[in-house]
Amino acid sequence: MKQPNMGRWWMLGLLLLFFLGCTQETQNQLGRSIQNWTGTNGVLDIYAGEKLVKRFIKVEKLSTAYGTQDKTPRSYRFGYGYLDENQNMKVDPGEKKVYFEFSDYSTPYIFYENPDHG
């Protein structure tokens, strides 16, 4: 019978203690860093009323804009993704990866993981 690797359990225990000792904001930042590193398969849907007008797929993350000098958060988010022109949740020939921005205050949007592609 193979003996468990105690070094691995010891390291896992230390990481768990470190994580539990962090503030909620630090835990959130660590979680986002891990998610950004591993990547996501996000979808950003933009609505005009009840109508879906734009869809971006394969979005890795949405970022909050910060001022260059004052470092305060701005009222818009930005990211990169493929503009899904026919809104079929697939990158088709001719659909390119683009930069996008949208306002936190006036843009009805939903950001979610694409359930069809892992």
C-alpha angles and dihedrals in degrees: 000000000000117000115232116252102254093189090063092051091047092052092046090052092051092049091049092051091048092049093048091050093056124096118254091255092052090049089051091050092049090048092051091047091053091046091048090050094048093039131221134233097230129178122205116200119191119200136200101199105313094335122100105229105169135019127190118191135192089034109168096197145333116238131201113233117238129199115260096227107019096038092216120143116262125219096253139070130213141190147146127261144136114278102235097209097181092037095230095134092245133101103243127191109286095023107121136199109256141181115244139183132191136178121253090214107045108023118089104212144155123207117195144149115270104251093198099058127046 
